[in-house]
Amino acid sequence: MGSPAAWGVPAARPLWWTLTVPPPNPPVPPAPSNGPANGPAPRPAPPPLLTVSGVSRRYGDRVALSNVSFEVKKGEIFGLLGPNGGGKSTLFRILSTMMVPTEGRDHCG
């Protein structure tokens, strides 16, 4: 019968892909400054864009969220993973103000 390539059909692609990430650029030495000997004072860290502290949500006896706390800073890519029924949608409803948490607080901004 021959191979698919002999029939003019391209070969199948693999079900996995390899991602090659280039190495980071080498650090650049700081430029000399006319300021103090130690250089300018470091800037304070910006506040997080999203803060969730101690958020819990119960539906009667069922606990959907239990003491969830995290921060998301500017420039971060944040993912939320979990099994079905793990409380992901409940957390997004709380963050979008469609639902009020039983305990804890969240702050965006």
N, C-alpha and C positions, 0 to 999 in steps of 0.2 A: 504494500500500500504506500509506503514512503512516509516521510515526515510532513507535518503541516506546512513547513517552508517550501517543500517541493510542490505543494498545491497552490502556492502563492498566498498562504495565510500566515500572518506574522506569528512568531512564537509567543506563547503566553507569558505574561509578566509574573514575577513572584508575588506571593501574598504578603510579603514583608518588604520594607524599605529601610535603607540605611541612611541616616542623617549624619553628615559630616559637618562638624562645627570647627571653623578655623580657630587656631590658638589666639588668645587675647594679644592685643598690641603690647609691646614692652612699655614699662612705665617711662614717662618723660620726666627728666629732672626739672625741678622748679626753677623758674627764671629768677635771677638775682633781683632783689627789691631794695629800695631806698628806705624801707620802713625799719621798725625795730629789729634787733638782732635775731629774735625768734620768729620774725615774720608777723603778718597780720593775725589777729585773734581768729580762731575758727568760728564759723557761723554755727549758731545753735541748730539742732536738727528740727526740721519742720514738723508740725503736729501731724498725726496720722489722718488720712482722709476718712477712714471708717474705724470706729471703735465699738466693739461689742464686749460687754463685761457682765458675766454672770447671768446671761439670759436663759430662762427656763420657761417652758410652756406645757401646761397640762390640760387634757381634755377629760374631765372627771377623774377617774383613777389612772388613766393612761398618760404616761409621760412622753411627750414628743421631743422635747429638748430639755437637757439637764445641765445647767451651769456652763453654757457655751461662752467662751471668751477668746477674742483675737483682735488684732489690729491690721489694717491694710494701709501701707504707706504709699506716697506718691511714686508712680513708676512701677509698682509691683504688679505682677500678674498673679491673681489669687484664684484658686480652684476649690470647689466644694464637692467632695465625693462621698458617697455613702450608699448603703443598700436601700431597697424600696422600703418605705415606712420609717426611714432613719431621721426624718425631721428637716430635710433640705428645703422643701417647699414651705414648711412652716416658718423656717428662718427667713426665707425671702419675703414671705408675707409680713413678718414683723419688721424687716428692714424697709419695706415699701409702705409702711404705716397702714396696711390693710388689716392688721391684727395687733393686739396689745399683748406683750409678754406677761406671763404670770409673775415672774420675778426678773430682776436685772434691768439693764438699760442698754440702748444702742445710741450712738451719736454719729452723724454723718456731717462732715464739713471741715 
